[in-house]
Amino acid sequence: MTLEELSSASDTVTNAMNLSLAFMTLYISVVTGYLVVAYLVGSKLTKSQSAFITVLFVVFSIHFTLSSFGAFEMAYATQQEFLPDAKYGPAAMLNRGLAIFQLAGVLGCLKFMWDVRNGQDE
């Protein structure tokens, strides 16, 4: 493999990792926005407003989770194919763990909204 091909593969891995992190940032923004809305006005929303905001939240949070996962997997696959001797890089198990954690976060947010809407205090 030529030096130019190695450089291109390294750039692809770096760009895919950066894209994955950008999607994680968007996920955190969507989750934070939903939690703020749930906390501040969740009990005052009508059913249709609550359903609308919840559908938007679920769609975009899952989209950003899967997009982050896909970009990370692309970085991992590129590194494994073109840079197998690299000492540092993306770890497949870390990516899967993050995706599971993000999906659990979606469920936790939905539970939080449910509790706020139903006035449950523990």
Phi and psi restraints in degrees (range 20) as a CNS / XPLOR table:
assign (resid 1 and name C) (resid 2 and name N)
       (resid 2 and name CA) (resid 2 and name C) 1.0 -77.5 20.0 2
assign (resid 2 and name N) (resid 2 and name CA)
       (resid 2 and name C) (resid 3 and name N) 1.0 164.9 20.0 2
assign (resid 2 and name C) (resid 3 and name N)
       (resid 3 and name CA) (resid 3 and name C) 1.0 -63.2 20.0 2
assign (resid 3 and name N) (resid 3 and name CA)
       (resid 3 and name C) (resid 4 and name N) 1.0 -35.6 20.0 2
assign (resid 3 and name C) (resid 4 and name N)
       (resid 4 and name CA) (resid 4 and name C) 1.0 -66.4 20.0 2
assign (resid 4 and name N) (resid 4 and name CA)
       (resid 4 and name C) (resid 5 and name N) 1.0 -40.0 20.0 2
assign (resid 4 and name C) (resid 5 and name N)
       (resid 5 and name CA) (resid 5 and name C) 1.0 -67.6 20.0 2
assign (resid 5 and name N) (resid 5 and name CA)
       (resid 5 and name C) (resid 6 and name N) 1.0 -39.6 20.0 2
assign (resid 5 and name C) (resid 6 and name N)
       (resid 6 and name CA) (resid 6 and name C) 1.0 -63.7 20.0 2
assign (resid 6 and name N) (resid 6 and name CA)
       (resid 6 and name C) (resid 7 and name N) 1.0 -41.3 20.0 2
assign (resid 6 and name C) (resid 7 and name N)
       (resid 7 and name CA) (resid 7 and name C) 1.0 -64.6 20.0 2
assign (resid 7 and name N) (resid 7 and name CA)
       (resid 7 and name C) (resid 8 and name N) 1.0 -41.4 20.0 2
assign (resid 7 and name C) (resid 8 and name N)
       (resid 8 and name CA) (resid 8 and name C) 1.0 -65.1 20.0 2
assign (resid 8 and name N) (resid 8 and name CA)
       (resid 8 and name C) (resid 9 and name N) 1.0 -41.9 20.0 2
assign (resid 8 and name C) (resid 9 and name N)
       (resid 9 and name CA) (resid 9 and name C) 1.0 -65.0 20.0 2
assign (resid 9 and name N) (resid 9 and name CA)
       (resid 9 and name C) (resid 10 and name N) 1.0 -41.3 20.0 2
assign (resid 9 and name C) (resid 10 and name N)
       (resid 10 and name CA) (resid 10 and name C) 1.0 -63.7 20.0 2
assign (resid 10 and name N) (resid 10 and name CA)
       (resid 10 and name C) (resid 11 and name N) 1.0 -41.2 20.0 2
assign (resid 10 and name C) (resid 11 and name N)
       (resid 11 and name CA) (resid 11 and name C) 1.0 -62.9 20.0 2
assign (resid 11 and name N) (resid 11 and name CA)
       (resid 11 and name C) (resid 12 and name N) 1.0 -40.0 20.0 2
assign (resid 11 and name C) (resid 12 and name N)
       (resid 12 and name CA) (resid 12 and name C) 1.0 -63.1 20.0 2
assign (resid 12 and name N) (resid 12 and name CA)
       (resid 12 and name C) (resid 13 and name N) 1.0 -43.6 20.0 2
assign (resid 12 and name C) (resid 13 and name N)
       (resid 13 and name CA) (resid 13 and name C) 1.0 -62.2 20.0 2
assign (resid 13 and name N) (resid 13 and name CA)
       (resid 13 and name C) (resid 14 and name N) 1.0 -46.5 20.0 2
assign (resid 13 and name C) (resid 14 and name N)
       (resid 14 and name CA) (resid 14 and name C) 1.0 -62.5 20.0 2
assign (resid 14 and name N) (resid 14 and name CA)
       (resid 14 and name C) (resid 15 and name N) 1.0 -44.8 20.0 2
assign (resid 14 and name C) (resid 15 and name N)
       (resid 15 and name CA) (resid 15 and name C) 1.0 -64.5 20.0 2
assign (resid 15 and name N) (resid 15 and name CA)
       (resid 15 and name C) (resid 16 and name N) 1.0 -39.5 20.0 2
assign (resid 15 and name C) (resid 16 and name N)
       (resid 16 and name CA) (resid 16 and name C) 1.0 -67.0 20.0 2
assign (resid 16 and name N) (resid 16 and name CA)
       (resid 16 and name C) (resid 17 and name N) 1.0 -38.8 20.0 2
assign (resid 16 and name C) (resid 17 and name N)
       (resid 17 and name CA) (resid 17 and name C) 1.0 -65.2 20.0 2
assign (resid 17 and name N) (resid 17 and name CA)
       (resid 17 and name C) (resid 18 and name N) 1.0 -41.8 20.0 2
assign (resid 17 and name C) (resid 18 and name N)
       (resid 18 and name CA) (resid 18 and name C) 1.0 -63.9 20.0 2
assign (resid 18 and name N) (resid 18 and name CA)
       (resid 18 and name C) (resid 19 and name N) 1.0 -39.7 20.0 2
assign (resid 18 and name C) (resid 19 and name N)
       (resid 19 and name CA) (resid 19 and name C) 1.0 -63.9 20.0 2
assign (resid 19 and name N) (resid 19 and name CA)
       (resid 19 and name C) (resid 20 and name N) 1.0 -41.2 20.0 2
assign (resid 19 and name C) (resid 20 and name N)
       (resid 20 and name CA) (resid 20 and name C) 1.0 -61.1 20.0 2
assign (resid 20 and name N) (resid 20 and name CA)
       (resid 20 and name C) (resid 21 and name N) 1.0 -43.5 20.0 2
assign (resid 20 and name C) (resid 21 and name N)
       (resid 21 and name CA) (resid 21 and name C) 1.0 -66.5 20.0 2
assign (resid 21 and name N) (resid 21 and name CA)
       (resid 21 and name C) (resid 22 and name N) 1.0 -35.5 20.0 2
assign (resid 21 and name C) (resid 22 and name N)
       (resid 22 and name CA) (resid 22 and name C) 1.0 -63.9 20.0 2
assign (resid 22 and name N) (resid 22 and name CA)
       (resid 22 and name C) (resid 23 and name N) 1.0 -41.7 20.0 2
assign (resid 22 and name C) (resid 23 and name N)
       (resid 23 and name CA) (resid 23 and name C) 1.0 -66.3 20.0 2
assign (resid 23 and name N) (resid 23 and name CA)
       (resid 23 and name C) (resid 24 and name N) 1.0 -35.6 20.0 2
assign (resid 23 and name C) (resid 24 and name N)
       (resid 24 and name CA) (resid 24 and name C) 1.0 -64.4 20.0 2
assign (resid 24 and name N) (resid 24 and name CA)
       (resid 24 and name C) (resid 25 and name N) 1.0 -38.0 20.0 2
assign (resid 24 and name C) (resid 25 and name N)
       (resid 25 and name CA) (resid 25 and name C) 1.0 -63.8 20.0 2
assign (resid 25 and name N) (resid 25 and name CA)
       (resid 25 and name C) (resid 26 and name N) 1.0 -42.2 20.0 2
assign (resid 25 and name C) (resid 26 and name N)
       (resid 26 and name CA) (resid 26 and name C) 1.0 -64.1 20.0 2
assign (resid 26 and name N) (resid 26 and name CA)
       (resid 26 and name C) (resid 27 and name N) 1.0 -39.1 20.0 2
assign (resid 26 and name C) (resid 27 and name N)
       (resid 27 and name CA) (resid 27 and name C) 1.0 -58.9 20.0 2
assign (resid 27 and name N) (resid 27 and name CA)
       (resid 27 and name C) (resid 28 and name N) 1.0 -47.6 20.0 2
assign (resid 27 and name C) (resid 28 and name N)
       (resid 28 and name CA) (resid 28 and name C) 1.0 -61.6 20.0 2
assign (resid 28 and name N) (resid 28 and name CA)
       (resid 28 and name C) (resid 29 and name N) 1.0 -37.9 20.0 2
assign (resid 28 and name C) (resid 29 and name N)
       (resid 29 and name CA) (resid 29 and name C) 1.0 -64.4 20.0 2
assign (resid 29 and name N) (resid 29 and name CA)
       (resid 29 and name C) (resid 30 and name N) 1.0 -43.7 20.0 2
assign (resid 29 and name C) (resid 30 and name N)
       (resid 30 and name CA) (resid 30 and name C) 1.0 -65.4 20.0 2
assign (resid 30 and name N) (resid 30 and name CA)
       (resid 30 and name C) (resid 31 and name N) 1.0 -44.1 20.0 2
assign (resid 30 and name C) (resid 31 and name N)
       (resid 31 and name CA) (resid 31 and name C) 1.0 -62.9 20.0 2
assign (resid 31 and name N) (resid 31 and name CA)
       (resid 31 and name C) (resid 32 and name N) 1.0 -45.5 20.0 2
assign (resid 31 and name C) (resid 32 and name N)
       (resid 32 and name CA) (resid 32 and name C) 1.0 -61.9 20.0 2
assign (resid 32 and name N) (resid 32 and name CA)
       (resid 32 and name C) (resid 33 and name N) 1.0 -44.3 20.0 2
assign (resid 32 and name C) (resid 33 and name N)
       (resid 33 and name CA) (resid 33 and name C) 1.0 -60.3 20.0 2
assign (resid 33 and name N) (resid 33 and name CA)
       (resid 33 and name C) (resid 34 and name N) 1.0 -42.9 20.0 2
assign (resid 33 and name C) (resid 34 and name N)
       (resid 34 and name CA) (resid 34 and name C) 1.0 -65.4 20.0 2
assign (resid 34 and name N) (resid 34 and name CA)
       (resid 34 and name C) (resid 35 and name N) 1.0 -42.9 20.0 2
assign (resid 34 and name C) (resid 35 and name N)
       (resid 35 and name CA) (resid 35 and name C) 1.0 -65.3 20.0 2
assign (resid 35 and name N) (resid 35 and name CA)
       (resid 35 and name C) (resid 36 and name N) 1.0 -38.6 20.0 2
assign (resid 35 and name C) (resid 36 and name N)
       (resid 36 and name CA) (resid 36 and name C) 1.0 -64.2 20.0 2
assign (resid 36 and name N) (resid 36 and name CA)
       (resid 36 and name C) (resid 37 and name N) 1.0 -45.7 20.0 2
assign (resid 36 and name C) (resid 37 and name N)
       (resid 37 and name CA) (resid 37 and name C) 1.0 -62.2 20.0 2
assign (resid 37 and name N) (resid 37 and name CA)
       (resid 37 and name C) (resid 38 and name N) 1.0 -44.5 20.0 2
assign (resid 37 and name C) (resid 38 and name N)
       (resid 38 and name CA) (resid 38 and name C) 1.0 -61.0 20.0 2
assign (resid 38 and name N) (resid 38 and name CA)
       (resid 38 and name C) (resid 39 and name N) 1.0 -43.3 20.0 2
assign (resid 38 and name C) (resid 39 and name N)
       (resid 39 and name CA) (resid 39 and name C) 1.0 -70.2 20.0 2
assign (resid 39 and name N) (resid 39 and name CA)
       (resid 39 and name C) (resid 40 and name N) 1.0 -44.8 20.0 2
assign (resid 39 and name C) (resid 40 and name N)
       (resid 40 and name CA) (resid 40 and name C) 1.0 -78.3 20.0 2
assign (resid 40 and name N) (resid 40 and name CA)
       (resid 40 and name C) (resid 41 and name N) 1.0 -42.8 20.0 2
assign (resid 40 and name C) (resid 41 and name N)
       (resid 41 and name CA) (resid 41 and name C) 1.0 -132.3 20.0 2
assign (resid 41 and name N) (resid 41 and name CA)
       (resid 41 and name C) (resid 42 and name N) 1.0 8.4 20.0 2
assign (resid 41 and name C) (resid 42 and name N)
       (resid 42 and name CA) (resid 42 and name C) 1.0 -55.1 20.0 2
assign (resid 42 and name N) (resid 42 and name CA)
       (resid 42 and name C) (resid 43 and name N) 1.0 -40.0 20.0 2
assign (resid 42 and name C) (resid 43 and name N)
       (resid 43 and name CA) (resid 43 and name C) 1.0 -75.7 20.0 2
assign (resid 43 and name N) (resid 43 and name CA)
       (resid 43 and name C) (resid 44 and name N) 1.0 -16.3 20.0 2
assign (resid 43 and name C) (resid 44 and name N)
       (resid 44 and name CA) (resid 44 and name C) 1.0 -96.7 20.0 2
assign (resid 44 and name N) (resid 44 and name CA)
       (resid 44 and name C) (resid 45 and name N) 1.0 -8.2 20.0 2
assign (resid 44 and name C) (resid 45 and name N)
       (resid 45 and name CA) (resid 45 and name C) 1.0 -74.2 20.0 2
assign (resid 45 and name N) (resid 45 and name CA)
       (resid 45 and name C) (resid 46 and name N) 1.0 147.0 20.0 2
assign (resid 45 and name C) (resid 46 and name N)
       (resid 46 and name CA) (resid 46 and name C) 1.0 -74.1 20.0 2
assign (resid 46 and name N) (resid 46 and name CA)
       (resid 46 and name C) (resid 47 and name N) 1.0 167.9 20.0 2
assign (resid 46 and name C) (resid 47 and name N)
       (resid 47 and name CA) (resid 47 and name C) 1.0 -61.0 20.0 2
assign (resid 47 and name N) (resid 47 and name CA)
       (resid 47 and name C) (resid 48 and name N) 1.0 -41.1 20.0 2
assign (resid 47 and name C) (resid 48 and name N)
       (resid 48 and name CA) (resid 48 and name C) 1.0 -67.9 20.0 2
assign (resid 48 and name N) (resid 48 and name CA)
       (resid 48 and name C) (resid 49 and name N) 1.0 -38.7 20.0 2
assign (resid 48 and name C) (resid 49 and name N)
       (resid 49 and name CA) (resid 49 and name C) 1.0 -65.5 20.0 2
assign (resid 49 and name N) (resid 49 and name CA)
       (resid 49 and name C) (resid 50 and name N) 1.0 -43.3 20.0 2
assign (resid 49 and name C) (resid 50 and name N)
       (resid 50 and name CA) (resid 50 and name C) 1.0 -63.1 20.0 2
assign (resid 50 and name N) (resid 50 and name CA)
       (resid 50 and name C) (resid 51 and name N) 1.0 -42.7 20.0 2
assign (resid 50 and name C) (resid 51 and name N)
       (resid 51 and name CA) (resid 51 and name C) 1.0 -64.3 20.0 2
assign (resid 51 and name N) (resid 51 and name CA)
       (resid 51 and name C) (resid 52 and name N) 1.0 -42.5 20.0 2
assign (resid 51 and name C) (resid 52 and name N)
       (resid 52 and name CA) (resid 52 and name C) 1.0 -61.5 20.0 2
assign (resid 52 and name N) (resid 52 and name CA)
       (resid 52 and name C) (resid 53 and name N) 1.0 -49.6 20.0 2
assign (resid 52 and name C) (resid 53 and name N)
       (resid 53 and name CA) (resid 53 and name C) 1.0 -68.3 20.0 2
assign (resid 53 and name N) (resid 53 and name CA)
       (resid 53 and name C) (resid 54 and name N) 1.0 -33.2 20.0 2
assign (resid 53 and name C) (resid 54 and name N)
       (resid 54 and name CA) (resid 54 and name C) 1.0 -69.7 20.0 2
assign (resid 54 and name N) (resid 54 and name CA)
       (resid 54 and name C) (resid 55 and name N) 1.0 -40.9 20.0 2
assign (resid 54 and name C) (resid 55 and name N)
       (resid 55 and name CA) (resid 55 and name C) 1.0 -63.2 20.0 2
assign (resid 55 and name N) (resid 55 and name CA)
       (resid 55 and name C) (resid 56 and name N) 1.0 -44.8 20.0 2
assign (resid 55 and name C) (resid 56 and name N)
       (resid 56 and name CA) (resid 56 and name C) 1.0 -59.4 20.0 2
assign (resid 56 and name N) (resid 56 and name CA)
       (resid 56 and name C) (resid 57 and name N) 1.0 -44.3 20.0 2
assign (resid 56 and name C) (resid 57 and name N)
       (resid 57 and name CA) (resid 57 and name C) 1.0 -60.3 20.0 2
assign (resid 57 and name N) (resid 57 and name CA)
       (resid 57 and name C) (resid 58 and name N) 1.0 -49.3 20.0 2
assign (resid 57 and name C) (resid 58 and name N)
       (resid 58 and name CA) (resid 58 and name C) 1.0 -62.7 20.0 2
assign (resid 58 and name N) (resid 58 and name CA)
       (resid 58 and name C) (resid 59 and name N) 1.0 -45.9 20.0 2
assign (resid 58 and name C) (resid 59 and name N)
       (resid 59 and name CA) (resid 59 and name C) 1.0 -60.6 20.0 2
assign (resid 59 and name N) (resid 59 and name CA)
       (resid 59 and name C) (resid 60 and name N) 1.0 -50.9 20.0 2
assign (resid 59 and name C) (resid 60 and name N)
       (resid 60 and name CA) (resid 60 and name C) 1.0 -74.9 20.0 2
assign (resid 60 and name N) (resid 60 and name CA)
       (resid 60 and name C) (resid 61 and name N) 1.0 -35.8 20.0 2
assign (resid 60 and name C) (resid 61 and name N)
       (resid 61 and name CA) (resid 61 and name C) 1.0 -67.7 20.0 2
assign (resid 61 and name N) (resid 61 and name CA)
       (resid 61 and name C) (resid 62 and name N) 1.0 -39.7 20.0 2
assign (resid 61 and name C) (resid 62 and name N)
       (resid 62 and name CA) (resid 62 and name C) 1.0 -70.4 20.0 2
assign (resid 62 and name N) (resid 62 and name CA)
       (resid 62 and name C) (resid 63 and name N) 1.0 -38.2 20.0 2
assign (resid 62 and name C) (resid 63 and name N)
       (resid 63 and name CA) (resid 63 and name C) 1.0 -58.7 20.0 2
assign (resid 63 and name N) (resid 63 and name CA)
       (resid 63 and name C) (resid 64 and name N) 1.0 -48.0 20.0 2
assign (resid 63 and name C) (resid 64 and name N)
       (resid 64 and name CA) (resid 64 and name C) 1.0 -69.2 20.0 2
assign (resid 64 and name N) (resid 64 and name CA)
       (resid 64 and name C) (resid 65 and name N) 1.0 -33.1 20.0 2
assign (resid 64 and name C) (resid 65 and name N)
       (resid 65 and name CA) (resid 65 and name C) 1.0 -64.0 20.0 2
assign (resid 65 and name N) (resid 65 and name CA)
       (resid 65 and name C) (resid 66 and name N) 1.0 -48.9 20.0 2
assign (resid 65 and name C) (resid 66 and name N)
       (resid 66 and name CA) (resid 66 and name C) 1.0 -68.4 20.0 2
assign (resid 66 and name N) (resid 66 and name CA)
       (resid 66 and name C) (resid 67 and name N) 1.0 -35.2 20.0 2
assign (resid 66 and name C) (resid 67 and name N)
       (resid 67 and name CA) (resid 67 and name C) 1.0 -66.4 20.0 2
assign (resid 67 and name N) (resid 67 and name CA)
       (resid 67 and name C) (resid 68 and name N) 1.0 -42.3 20.0 2
assign (resid 67 and name C) (resid 68 and name N)
       (resid 68 and name CA) (resid 68 and name C) 1.0 -62.8 20.0 2
assign (resid 68 and name N) (resid 68 and name CA)
       (resid 68 and name C) (resid 69 and name N) 1.0 -44.3 20.0 2
assign (resid 68 and name C) (resid 69 and name N)
       (resid 69 and name CA) (resid 69 and name C) 1.0 -60.3 20.0 2
assign (resid 69 and name N) (resid 69 and name CA)
       (resid 69 and name C) (resid 70 and name N) 1.0 -45.7 20.0 2
assign (resid 69 and name C) (resid 70 and name N)
       (resid 70 and name CA) (resid 70 and name C) 1.0 -64.7 20.0 2
assign (resid 70 and name N) (resid 70 and name CA)
       (resid 70 and name C) (resid 71 and name N) 1.0 -42.2 20.0 2
assign (resid 70 and name C) (resid 71 and name N)
       (resid 71 and name CA) (resid 71 and name C) 1.0 -65.3 20.0 2
assign (resid 71 and name N) (resid 71 and name CA)
       (resid 71 and name C) (resid 72 and name N) 1.0 -40.5 20.0 2
assign (resid 71 and name C) (resid 72 and name N)
       (resid 72 and name CA) (resid 72 and name C) 1.0 -64.7 20.0 2
assign (resid 72 and name N) (resid 72 and name CA)
       (resid 72 and name C) (resid 73 and name N) 1.0 -42.3 20.0 2
assign (resid 72 and name C) (resid 73 and name N)
       (resid 73 and name CA) (resid 73 and name C) 1.0 -63.7 20.0 2
assign (resid 73 and name N) (resid 73 and name CA)
       (resid 73 and name C) (resid 74 and name N) 1.0 -36.1 20.0 2
assign (resid 73 and name C) (resid 74 and name N)
       (resid 74 and name CA) (resid 74 and name C) 1.0 -64.2 20.0 2
assign (resid 74 and name N) (resid 74 and name CA)
       (resid 74 and name C) (resid 75 and name N) 1.0 -41.9 20.0 2
assign (resid 74 and name C) (resid 75 and name N)
       (resid 75 and name CA) (resid 75 and name C) 1.0 -62.2 20.0 2
assign (resid 75 and name N) (resid 75 and name CA)
       (resid 75 and name C) (resid 76 and name N) 1.0 -44.1 20.0 2
assign (resid 75 and name C) (resid 76 and name N)
       (resid 76 and name CA) (resid 76 and name C) 1.0 -64.1 20.0 2
assign (resid 76 and name N) (resid 76 and name CA)
       (resid 76 and name C) (resid 77 and name N) 1.0 -46.3 20.0 2
assign (resid 76 and name C) (resid 77 and name N)
       (resid 77 and name CA) (resid 77 and name C) 1.0 -64.2 20.0 2
assign (resid 77 and name N) (resid 77 and name CA)
       (resid 77 and name C) (resid 78 and name N) 1.0 -40.4 20.0 2
assign (resid 77 and name C) (resid 78 and name N)
       (resid 78 and name CA) (resid 78 and name C) 1.0 -64.5 20.0 2
assign (resid 78 and name N) (resid 78 and name CA)
       (resid 78 and name C) (resid 79 and name N) 1.0 -42.8 20.0 2
assign (resid 78 and name C) (resid 79 and name N)
       (resid 79 and name CA) (resid 79 and name C) 1.0 -64.3 20.0 2
assign (resid 79 and name N) (resid 79 and name CA)
       (resid 79 and name C) (resid 80 and name N) 1.0 -43.6 20.0 2
assign (resid 79 and name C) (resid 80 and name N)
       (resid 80 and name CA) (resid 80 and name C) 1.0 -63.7 20.0 2
assign (resid 80 and name N) (resid 80 and name CA)
       (resid 80 and name C) (resid 81 and name N) 1.0 -34.8 20.0 2
assign (resid 80 and name C) (resid 81 and name N)
       (resid 81 and name CA) (resid 81 and name C) 1.0 -80.3 20.0 2
assign (resid 81 and name N) (resid 81 and name CA)
       (resid 81 and name C) (resid 82 and name N) 1.0 -44.4 20.0 2
assign (resid 81 and name C) (resid 82 and name N)
       (resid 82 and name CA) (resid 82 and name C) 1.0 -105.4 20.0 2
assign (resid 82 and name N) (resid 82 and name CA)
       (resid 82 and name C) (resid 83 and name N) 1.0 -22.1 20.0 2
assign (resid 82 and name C) (resid 83 and name N)
       (resid 83 and name CA) (resid 83 and name C) 1.0 -131.4 20.0 2
assign (resid 83 and name N) (resid 83 and name CA)
       (resid 83 and name C) (resid 84 and name N) 1.0 55.1 20.0 2
assign (resid 83 and name C) (resid 84 and name N)
       (resid 84 and name CA) (resid 84 and name C) 1.0 -65.5 20.0 2
assign (resid 84 and name N) (resid 84 and name CA)
       (resid 84 and name C) (resid 85 and name N) 1.0 -20.4 20.0 2
assign (resid 84 and name C) (resid 85 and name N)
       (resid 85 and name CA) (resid 85 and name C) 1.0 -92.9 20.0 2
assign (resid 85 and name N) (resid 85 and name CA)
       (resid 85 and name C) (resid 86 and name N) 1.0 4.1 20.0 2
assign (resid 85 and name C) (resid 86 and name N)
       (resid 86 and name CA) (resid 86 and name C) 1.0 -64.9 20.0 2
assign (resid 86 and name N) (resid 86 and name CA)
       (resid 86 and name C) (resid 87 and name N) 1.0 137.0 20.0 2
assign (resid 86 and name C) (resid 87 and name N)
       (resid 87 and name CA) (resid 87 and name C) 1.0 -77.5 20.0 2
assign (resid 87 and name N) (resid 87 and name CA)
       (resid 87 and name C) (resid 88 and name N) 1.0 -33.7 20.0 2
assign (resid 87 and name C) (resid 88 and name N)
       (resid 88 and name CA) (resid 88 and name C) 1.0 -123.2 20.0 2
assign (resid 88 and name N) (resid 88 and name CA)
       (resid 88 and name C) (resid 89 and name N) 1.0 150.8 20.0 2
assign (resid 88 and name C) (resid 89 and name N)
       (resid 89 and name CA) (resid 89 and name C) 1.0 163.8 20.0 2
assign (resid 89 and name N) (resid 89 and name CA)
       (resid 89 and name C) (resid 90 and name N) 1.0 -170.4 20.0 2
assign (resid 89 and name C) (resid 90 and name N)
       (resid 90 and name CA) (resid 90 and name C) 1.0 -66.9 20.0 2
assign (resid 90 and name N) (resid 90 and name CA)
       (resid 90 and name C) (resid 91 and name N) 1.0 144.7 20.0 2
assign (resid 90 and name C) (resid 91 and name N)
       (resid 91 and name CA) (resid 91 and name C) 1.0 -114.0 20.0 2
assign (resid 91 and name N) (resid 91 and name CA)
       (resid 91 and name C) (resid 92 and name N) 1.0 125.2 20.0 2
assign (resid 91 and name C) (resid 92 and name N)
       (resid 92 and name CA) (resid 92 and name C) 1.0 -60.7 20.0 2
assign (resid 92 and name N) (resid 92 and name CA)
       (resid 92 and name C) (resid 93 and name N) 1.0 -41.3 20.0 2
assign (resid 92 and name C) (resid 93 and name N)
       (resid 93 and name CA) (resid 93 and name C) 1.0 -67.1 20.0 2
assign (resid 93 and name N) (resid 93 and name CA)
       (resid 93 and name C) (resid 94 and name N) 1.0 -36.2 20.0 2
assign (resid 93 and name C) (resid 94 and name N)
       (resid 94 and name CA) (resid 94 and name C) 1.0 -62.6 20.0 2
assign (resid 94 and name N) (resid 94 and name CA)
       (resid 94 and name C) (resid 95 and name N) 1.0 -42.5 20.0 2
assign (resid 94 and name C) (resid 95 and name N)
       (resid 95 and name CA) (resid 95 and name C) 1.0 -62.7 20.0 2
assign (resid 95 and name N) (resid 95 and name CA)
       (resid 95 and name C) (resid 96 and name N) 1.0 -44.6 20.0 2
assign (resid 95 and name C) (resid 96 and name N)
       (resid 96 and name CA) (resid 96 and name C) 1.0 -66.1 20.0 2
assign (resid 96 and name N) (resid 96 and name CA)
       (resid 96 and name C) (resid 97 and name N) 1.0 -39.0 20.0 2
assign (resid 96 and name C) (resid 97 and name N)
       (resid 97 and name CA) (resid 97 and name C) 1.0 -63.8 20.0 2
assign (resid 97 and name N) (resid 97 and name CA)
       (resid 97 and name C) (resid 98 and name N) 1.0 -41.4 20.0 2
assign (resid 97 and name C) (resid 98 and name N)
       (resid 98 and name CA) (resid 98 and name C) 1.0 -64.1 20.0 2
assign (resid 98 and name N) (resid 98 and name CA)
       (resid 98 and name C) (resid 99 and name N) 1.0 -40.8 20.0 2
assign (resid 98 and name C) (resid 99 and name N)
       (resid 99 and name CA) (resid 99 and name C) 1.0 -63.7 20.0 2
assign (resid 99 and name N) (resid 99 and name CA)
       (resid 99 and name C) (resid 100 and name N) 1.0 -43.1 20.0 2
assign (resid 99 and name C) (resid 100 and name N)
       (resid 100 and name CA) (resid 100 and name C) 1.0 -64.1 20.0 2
assign (resid 100 and name N) (resid 100 and name CA)
       (resid 100 and name C) (resid 101 and name N) 1.0 -41.4 20.0 2
assign (resid 100 and name C) (resid 101 and name N)
       (resid 101 and name CA) (resid 101 and name C) 1.0 -62.3 20.0 2
assign (resid 101 and name N) (resid 101 and name CA)
       (resid 101 and name C) (resid 102 and name N) 1.0 -41.8 20.0 2
assign (resid 101 and name C) (resid 102 and name N)
       (resid 102 and name CA) (resid 102 and name C) 1.0 -65.7 20.0 2
assign (resid 102 and name N) (resid 102 and name CA)
       (resid 102 and name C) (resid 103 and name N) 1.0 -42.2 20.0 2
assign (resid 102 and name C) (resid 103 and name N)
       (resid 103 and name CA) (resid 103 and name C) 1.0 -66.1 20.0 2
assign (resid 103 and name N) (resid 103 and name CA)
       (resid 103 and name C) (resid 104 and name N) 1.0 -36.2 20.0 2
assign (resid 103 and name C) (resid 104 and name N)
       (resid 104 and name CA) (resid 104 and name C) 1.0 -65.2 20.0 2
assign (resid 104 and name N) (resid 104 and name CA)
       (resid 104 and name C) (resid 105 and name N) 1.0 -34.1 20.0 2
assign (resid 104 and name C) (resid 105 and name N)
       (resid 105 and name CA) (resid 105 and name C) 1.0 -63.4 20.0 2
assign (resid 105 and name N) (resid 105 and name CA)
       (resid 105 and name C) (resid 106 and name N) 1.0 -38.1 20.0 2
assign (resid 105 and name C) (resid 106 and name N)
       (resid 106 and name CA) (resid 106 and name C) 1.0 -61.6 20.0 2
assign (resid 106 and name N) (resid 106 and name CA)
       (resid 106 and name C) (resid 107 and name N) 1.0 -46.8 20.0 2
assign (resid 106 and name C) (resid 107 and name N)
       (resid 107 and name CA) (resid 107 and name C) 1.0 -63.1 20.0 2
assign (resid 107 and name N) (resid 107 and name CA)
       (resid 107 and name C) (resid 108 and name N) 1.0 -39.7 20.0 2
assign (resid 107 and name C) (resid 108 and name N)
       (resid 108 and name CA) (resid 108 and name C) 1.0 -63.2 20.0 2
assign (resid 108 and name N) (resid 108 and name CA)
       (resid 108 and name C) (resid 109 and name N) 1.0 -39.5 20.0 2
assign (resid 108 and name C) (resid 109 and name N)
       (resid 109 and name CA) (resid 109 and name C) 1.0 -65.7 20.0 2
assign (resid 109 and name N) (resid 109 and name CA)
       (resid 109 and name C) (resid 110 and name N) 1.0 -40.8 20.0 2
assign (resid 109 and name C) (resid 110 and name N)
       (resid 110 and name CA) (resid 110 and name C) 1.0 -63.8 20.0 2
assign (resid 110 and name N) (resid 110 and name CA)
       (resid 110 and name C) (resid 111 and name N) 1.0 -39.5 20.0 2
assign (resid 110 and name C) (resid 111 and name N)
       (resid 111 and name CA) (resid 111 and name C) 1.0 -64.3 20.0 2
assign (resid 111 and name N) (resid 111 and name CA)
       (resid 111 and name C) (resid 112 and name N) 1.0 -40.4 20.0 2
assign (resid 111 and name C) (resid 112 and name N)
       (resid 112 and name CA) (resid 112 and name C) 1.0 -61.6 20.0 2
assign (resid 112 and name N) (resid 112 and name CA)
       (resid 112 and name C) (resid 113 and name N) 1.0 -46.7 20.0 2
assign (resid 112 and name C) (resid 113 and name N)
       (resid 113 and name CA) (resid 113 and name C) 1.0 -61.8 20.0 2
assign (resid 113 and name N) (resid 113 and name CA)
       (resid 113 and name C) (resid 114 and name N) 1.0 -41.1 20.0 2
assign (resid 113 and name C) (resid 114 and name N)
       (resid 114 and name CA) (resid 114 and name C) 1.0 -59.3 20.0 2
assign (resid 114 and name N) (resid 114 and name CA)
       (resid 114 and name C) (resid 115 and name N) 1.0 -46.4 20.0 2
assign (resid 114 and name C) (resid 115 and name N)
       (resid 115 and name CA) (resid 115 and name C) 1.0 -63.7 20.0 2
assign (resid 115 and name N) (resid 115 and name CA)
       (resid 115 and name C) (resid 116 and name N) 1.0 -41.0 20.0 2
assign (resid 115 and name C) (resid 116 and name N)
       (resid 116 and name CA) (resid 116 and name C) 1.0 -65.8 20.0 2
assign (resid 116 and name N) (resid 116 and name CA)
       (resid 116 and name C) (resid 117 and name N) 1.0 -42.3 20.0 2
assign (resid 116 and name C) (resid 117 and name N)
       (resid 117 and name CA) (resid 117 and name C) 1.0 -67.7 20.0 2
assign (resid 117 and name N) (resid 117 and name CA)
       (resid 117 and name C) (resid 118 and name N) 1.0 -32.2 20.0 2
assign (resid 117 and name C) (resid 118 and name N)
       (resid 118 and name CA) (resid 118 and name C) 1.0 -98.4 20.0 2
assign (resid 118 and name N) (resid 118 and name CA)
       (resid 118 and name C) (resid 119 and name N) 1.0 4.9 20.0 2
assign (resid 118 and name C) (resid 119 and name N)
       (resid 119 and name CA) (resid 119 and name C) 1.0 63.7 20.0 2
assign (resid 119 and name N) (resid 119 and name CA)
       (resid 119 and name C) (resid 120 and name N) 1.0 34.3 20.0 2
assign (resid 119 and name C) (resid 120 and name N)
       (resid 120 and name CA) (resid 120 and name C) 1.0 -90.4 20.0 2
assign (resid 120 and name N) (resid 120 and name CA)
       (resid 120 and name C) (resid 121 and name N) 1.0 126.9 20.0 2
assign (resid 120 and name C) (resid 121 and name N)
       (resid 121 and name CA) (resid 121 and name C) 1.0 -118.9 20.0 2
assign (resid 121 and name N) (resid 121 and name CA)
       (resid 121 and name C) (resid 122 and name N) 1.0 138.5 20.0 2
